[in-house]
Amino acid sequence: MRMESIVYVGPKDVKRDTVTGSRLVFPRLKPIEVSAEQAAMLLRFEQVFLPQAALKAFLEAEKANEKALEEAKAMADAEAKLRQEALDMTVTIDGDVVDLSKMAGPKLATWVESVEGLDVEAKGPQEPMPDYRKRVRDAVRALDDV
């Protein structure tokens, strides 16, 4: 009887053979020798079983996929952080934290006038309030950087 080595590459730690009826237990990524008939039946499930010769290529591809997923997650996290920073309307003046998004237009205009050294042009009639808040926020933050 001819034997072949095959490897279980599925998601579980171990896989019990229910396809051929042998009830063999396949630990993940460990080659197991089975008869040629059993190998032919199991290898039809390409996402679950591979010939031992294909294991190295599978592991390299899996490592590349993991690296790509990590890079994509890092990029998504960085983008989310940038979006969150862009939406943050809090500023610190003399140790007091002020949330500009909670101020109505007239209150914000009065507050801008009360901040010493802040040179922000008044809100124009066509300028949306969120844009004005961003201008004020950026001016206050620039004042802190100086």
C-alpha positions as CSV (number, residue, x, y, z in Angstrom):
1,M,0.0,0.0,0.0
2,R,1.4,3.4,-1.0
3,M,1.4,6.1,1.6
4,E,1.4,9.9,1.2
5,S,2.1,12.7,3.7
6,I,-0.6,15.4,3.9
7,V,-0.9,18.4,6.2
8,Y,-4.0,19.9,7.8
9,V,-3.9,23.7,7.3
10,G,-7.4,24.7,8.4
11,P,-8.3,27.1,11.2
12,K,-8.6,24.6,14.1
13,D,-5.8,23.2,16.3
14,V,-6.7,19.7,15.3
15,K,-9.0,18.1,12.7
16,R,-10.5,14.7,12.9
17,D,-10.9,12.9,9.6
18,T,-14.6,12.4,9.0
19,V,-14.4,12.3,5.2
20,T,-12.7,8.9,4.7
21,G,-14.0,7.4,7.9
22,S,-10.5,6.7,9.3
23,R,-11.1,9.0,12.3
24,L,-7.4,10.0,12.1
25,V,-6.5,13.2,14.1
26,F,-4.6,15.8,12.2
27,P,-2.7,18.4,14.3
28,R,-2.5,21.7,12.4
29,L,0.6,22.0,10.2
30,K,2.0,18.6,11.1
31,P,2.4,16.0,8.3
32,I,0.5,12.7,8.7
33,E,1.0,9.7,6.5
34,V,-2.2,8.3,5.0
35,S,-3.0,5.8,2.2
36,A,-3.0,7.1,-1.3
37,E,-6.8,6.7,-1.5
38,Q,-7.4,8.7,1.7
39,A,-4.9,11.4,0.5
40,A,-6.8,11.7,-2.8
41,M,-10.1,12.1,-0.9
42,L,-8.7,14.6,1.6
43,L,-6.8,16.7,-0.9
44,R,-10.0,17.5,-2.7
45,F,-10.5,20.0,0.2
46,E,-7.8,22.4,-0.9
47,Q,-8.4,25.0,1.8
48,V,-8.1,22.3,4.5
49,F,-5.5,19.7,3.4
50,L,-2.4,20.1,1.4
51,P,0.4,17.7,0.3
52,Q,3.4,18.0,2.5
53,A,5.4,19.4,-0.4
54,A,3.1,22.5,-0.6
55,L,3.5,23.3,3.1
56,K,6.4,25.7,2.8
57,A,4.6,27.8,0.1
58,F,1.5,27.8,2.3
59,L,3.4,29.1,5.3
60,E,5.1,31.8,3.3
61,A,1.7,32.9,1.9
62,E,0.1,32.9,5.3
63,K,3.0,35.0,6.8
64,A,2.6,37.5,3.9
65,N,-1.1,37.7,4.5
66,E,-0.6,38.3,8.2
67,K,1.9,41.0,7.5
68,A,-0.5,42.7,5.0
69,L,-3.3,42.5,7.6
70,E,-1.1,44.1,10.2
71,E,-0.1,46.9,7.9
72,A,-3.7,47.5,6.8
73,K,-4.8,47.6,10.5
74,A,-2.0,50.0,11.3
75,M,-3.0,52.3,8.4
76,A,-6.7,52.2,9.5
77,D,-5.7,53.0,13.1
78,A,-3.6,55.9,11.9
79,E,-6.4,57.2,9.7
80,A,-8.9,56.9,12.5
81,K,-6.6,58.8,14.8
82,L,-6.2,61.6,12.2
83,R,-10.0,61.8,11.8
84,Q,-10.6,61.9,15.5
85,E,-8.0,64.7,15.9
86,A,-9.7,66.6,13.0
87,L,-13.0,66.4,14.8
88,D,-11.6,67.3,18.2
89,M,-12.7,70.9,19.0
90,T,-11.1,71.2,22.5
91,V,-8.4,73.8,23.1
92,T,-6.5,74.8,26.2
93,I,-6.2,78.4,27.3
94,D,-4.4,79.3,30.5
95,G,-4.9,75.8,31.8
96,D,-8.6,75.8,31.1
97,V,-10.0,73.2,28.6
98,V,-12.6,74.7,26.3
99,D,-14.8,72.7,23.9
100,L,-15.5,75.0,21.0
101,S,-18.1,72.6,19.5
102,K,-20.5,73.4,22.5
103,M,-20.4,77.2,21.8
104,A,-23.0,78.9,19.8
105,G,-21.9,81.5,17.3
106,P,-22.4,84.7,19.4
107,K,-20.8,83.1,22.5
108,L,-17.8,81.9,20.4
109,A,-17.4,85.3,18.9
110,T,-17.4,86.9,22.4
111,W,-14.9,84.2,23.6
112,V,-12.6,84.9,20.7
113,E,-12.5,88.6,21.5
114,S,-11.7,87.8,25.2
115,V,-8.6,85.7,24.4
116,E,-5.6,87.9,24.5
117,G,-3.3,87.7,21.4
118,L,-5.8,85.7,19.3
119,D,-6.1,87.2,15.9
120,V,-9.1,85.6,14.2
121,E,-11.2,87.3,11.6
122,A,-14.9,87.4,12.4
123,K,-17.2,84.8,11.0
124,G,-18.5,85.8,7.6
125,P,-22.2,85.7,6.7
126,Q,-21.7,82.8,4.3
127,E,-19.1,80.8,6.4
128,P,-20.5,77.7,8.0
129,M,-20.2,77.5,11.7
130,P,-18.1,74.3,11.7
131,D,-15.5,76.0,9.5
132,Y,-15.4,79.0,11.8
133,R,-14.9,76.7,14.8
134,K,-12.0,75.0,13.0
135,R,-10.4,78.4,12.2
136,V,-10.7,79.4,15.8
137,R,-9.3,76.0,17.1
138,D,-6.4,76.2,14.7
139,A,-5.6,79.8,15.7
140,V,-5.7,78.9,19.4
141,R,-3.5,75.8,18.9
142,A,-1.0,77.9,16.9
143,L,-1.0,80.4,19.7
144,D,0.0,77.5,22.1
145,D,2.8,76.4,19.8
146,V,4.4,79.8,19.8
